[in-house]
Amino acid sequence: MGKFSKGILFGAVVGAASGLLFAPRSGKATRQKFVDELEDWSDLKEDFTEKLEQVKESAQAFQAAADMYIEPFIEGINQDVENFKFQAEPRLEQIQEQVEKIQTELPEMPIEE
């Protein structure tokens, strides 16, 4: 638990205890108020624990979905790139041959300055 969280918890406990001790109530009313506050804090802790568990479950489900979909997606993209290379390489060779043919068939052009 971080220092800030410990400080908040300590402050809440001290504040609640001070409020109960210095409250203008009878002892019975003060004890009942204290019991009610403890029950409220207990309920709050249970709610927080449940929400935290839901967040953990959601994170695990997200991780499982990511593991299931991301790897096949990347593999698909890599396959598409390879297919493109396979299709582009012969065309690039044809273009290179045409450039060489043009260069050999055209007379050299004088460079004007």
Disulfide bonds with the S-S distance in Angstrom:
none
